[in-house]
Amino acid sequence: MSNSSSITEFLLLPFGDTRELQLLHFALFLGIYLAALLGNGLILTAVACDHRLHTPMYFFLLNLALLDLGCISTTLPKAMANSLWDSRAISHAGCAAQVFFFFFFFSAEYSLLTIMSYDRYVAICKPLHYGSLLGSRACAQMAAAAWGSGVLNALLHTASTFSLPLCRGNTLDQFFCEIPQILKICCSESYLREIGLLMFSVFVFFVCFVFIMLSYVQIFRAVQRMPSKQGQHKAFSTCLPHLAVVSLVISTGMFAYLKPPSTTFPSLDLLVAVLYSVVPPAVNPLIYSMRNQELKDTLRKVISRIFLNSDK
């Protein structure tokens, strides 16, 4: 019988049996990673450089971009390195760090998405109270609460998971260290405490999802009462993509973390993991910039300055 102290490394899921497939997966993940870095980096630069974007909505968007960068940087670089160097290994400490930072960024991001739905609710349904309800101090406190909840959640799950005895080898059927995959190699019945923590976390996420849905119900009711069709279209175009991303994250995340550890669908598990850990950080910059004229104008200025400086 082995335990977590005697295991020095874990073996992650390989991306294909042939070298060509591994390099293909490396190229695909590299493209997604670079797109996420570029998109979120441009949003960070635009919000930081343009004083017109120093508003609550863009403050939360800046925090979201930071969390997206952290989330995707926790999983993809190691997966790309393993594909490039034909390796599967990740150290015990590296695996624990992946679990901590992924849970930290993922939990904080979901809390922030909940706050952003409240921001949109106040902006559309209570515009006269927007300044008083979402002042600079209130925004800073809400952002700090989102980041703090992520740290607390990550500490609880990492400490609980890596205190469990491991009896079934060190092979994980995932491209990064995911808690459900670690539970599969734990001793029988020893993971019930972590299962309870996961169910509590999923319950909290579900409550947040209900809050988001209720906020959008109120938003859609207010939008339907708008006399201007253009105003209705603008409100729907900014709210619906946000709701789509939240729904994708909560549905795939619940499937991954509530599925019994004994149930194994390697291809489906891999697809679900990509959908909730890789896709949102890559597409969020597109979602929040495509329909936002102010942000698009600022991004054009930032890009033009970059090219002008490079020409000089």
MIVEX-631510 format. One record per residue (C-alpha): y, x, z; residue in one letter. Coordinates in steps of 0.5 Angstrom, whole numbers, plus 2048, in hexadecimal, padded with zeros to 3 digits. Example, Ala and Ser with C-alpha at 12.3 -4.5 7.8 and 13.67 -1.06 7.14 Angstrom:
7F7819810A;7FE81B80ES;
This chain:
800800800M;8078037FES;80E801801N;8158027FFS;816808802S;81080C7FFS;8128097F8I;81780E7F5T;81880B7EEE;8178047EAF;8158037E3L;8197FF7DFL;8177FA7D9L;8177FE7D3P;81B7FC7CCF;8157FC7C7G;80F8007C6D;8128047C1T;8178097C0R;81B8057BBE;81B7FF7BFL;81E8037C5Q;8238067C1L;8257FF7BEL;8267FC7C5H;82A8027C7F;82E8017C1A;82F7F97C3L;8307FA7CAF;8358007C8L;8397FB7C3G;8397F67C9I;83C7FB7CEY;8417FD7CAL;8447F67C8A;8447F57CFA;8487FB7D1L;84C7FA7CCL;84E7F27CDG;84E7F37D4N;8527F97D4G;8577F67CFL;8587F07D4I;8597F57DAL;85E7F97D6T;8627F37D3A;8637EF7DAV;8657F67DDA;86A7F77D8C;86D7F17D7D;8717EE7DCH;8717E77D9R;86A7E77DBL;86B7E87E2H;8697E17E4T;8637DE7E8P;85F7DD7E2M;85F7E47DFY;85F7E77E6F;8587E37E7F;8567E57DFL;8587ED7E1L;8537EC7E7N;84E7E97E2L;84E7EF7DDA;84D7F47E3L;8477F07E6L;8447EF7DED;8457F77DDL;8417F87E4G;83C7F37E3C;83A7F67DCI;83B7FD7DES;8367FC7E3T;8307FA7DFT;8317FD7D7L;8328047D8P;82C8057DCK;8288017D7A;82B8057D1M;82A80B7D4A;8228097D5N;8228077CES;82580D7CBL;8218127CFW;81B80E7CED;81A80D7D6S;8198087DBR;81A80B7E1A;8208097E6I;82080C7EDS;81F8087F4H;8278097F5A;8298087EEG;8258017EFC;8287FF7F5A;82F8017F3A;82E7FD7ECQ;82C7F77F1V;8327F77F5F;8377F87F0F;8347F37EBF;8347EE7F1F;83B7F07F3F;83E7EF7ECF;83A7E97EAF;83C7E57F1S;8437E77F1A;8447E57EAE;8417DE7EBY;8457DD7F1S;84B7DF7ECL;8497DA7E7L;8497D57ECT;8507D77EEI;8527D77E7M;8507D07E6S;8547CE7ECY;85A7D27E9D;8597CE7E2R;8597C77E6Y;85F7C97EAV;8637CB7E4A;8617C47E0I;8607BF7E5C;8657C17EAK;86A7C67E6P;8707C47EBL;86C7C77F1H;86A7CD7EDY;86F7D27F0G;86E7D07F7S;8667CF7F7L;8657D67F3L;86A7DB7F5G;8697E27F5S;8677E27FCR;8627DD7FBA;85F7E07F4C;85E7E77F8A;85A7E37FDQ;8567DF7F9M;8547E67F5A;8537EA7FBA;84E7E47FDA;84A7E47F7A;8497EC7F7W;8487EB7FEG;8427E67FDS;83F7EB7F8G;83F7F07FDV;83C7EC802L;8377E97FEN;8357F07FBA;8347F3802L;82F7ED804L;82B7ED7FEH;82A7F57FDT;8297F6804A;8247F0804S;8207F27FET;81F7F97FFF;81D7F8806S;8177F5803L;8107F9803P;80D7FA7FCL;8067F97FAC;8057F87F3R;8087FE7F0G;80F8007EDN;80F7FD7E6T;8157F87E5L;8147F37DFD;81C7F37DEQ;8217F87DBF;8257F97E1F;8237F87E9C;8237F07EAE;8217EE7F0I;81C7E97EEP;8187EE7EAQ;8187F27F1I;8157ED7F5L;80F7EC7F0K;80D7F37F2I;80E7F27FAC;8097F07FFC;8067E97FFS;80A7E4803E;80F7EA805S;8157E8800Y;8167E1803L;81C7E3807R;81F7E6800E;81D7DF7FDI;8217DB802G;8277E0801L;8267DF7FAL;8267D77FAM;82C7D77FFF;8307DB7FAS;82E7D77F4V;8307D17F8F;8377D47F9V;8377D57F2F;8357CE7F1F;83A7CB7F5V;83F7CF7F2C;83D7CD7EBF;83E7C57EEV;8457C77F0F;8467CA7E9I;8437C47E5M;8487BF7EAL;84E7C37E8S;84D7C37E1Y;84B7BB7E1V;8527BA7E4Q;8557BF7DFI;8527BB7D9F;8557B57DCR;85C7B87DDA;85B7BB7D6V;8597B47D3Q;85F7B17D5R;8647B67D2M;8687B37CCP;8687B97C8S;8617BA7C4K;8637C27C3Q;8647C27CBG;85D7BF7CCQ;85A7C47C7H;85D7CA7CAK;85A7C77D1A;8537C67CEF;8537CC7CAS;8547D17D1T;8507CD7D6C;84A7CB7D2L;8487D37D0P;8497D47D8H;8447CE7D9L;83F7D17D4A;83F7D87D7V;83E7D57DEV;8387D07DCS;8357D67D9L;8357DB7DFV;8337D67E4I;82D7D37E0S;82A7DA7DET;82C7DC7E5G;8287D77E8M;8227D77E3F;8227DF7E5A;8227DE7ECY;81F7D87EEL;8197D97EAK;8137DB7EEP;8117E27EEP;80A7E17ECS;80C7DD7E5T;80D7E37E0T;8107E27D9F;8127E97D7P;8167E77D1S;8197E17D4L;81B7E57DAD;81F7EA7D6L;8227E57D1L;8257E17D8V;8277E87DBA;82B7EA7D5V;82E7E37D4L;8317E37DCY;8327EB7DCS;8347ED7D6V;8377E77D1V;83D7E57D6P;8407EC7D7P;8407ED7CFA;8437E67CDV;8477E47D3N;84D7E87D0P;84C7E47C9L;84C7DE7CDI;8527DF7D1Y;8567E27CBS;8557DE7C5M;8587D87C7R;85E7DB7CBN;8647DD7C7Q;8687E17CCE;8627E57CDL;8607E67C6K;8687E87C5D;8677ED7CAT;8617F07C8L;8647F17C1R;86A7F57C4K;8657F97C8V;8617FB7C2I;8667FC7BDS;8698017C3R;8628047C3I;8628057BCF;8698087BBL;86880D7C1N;86280F7BDS;8668107B7D;86B8147BAK;
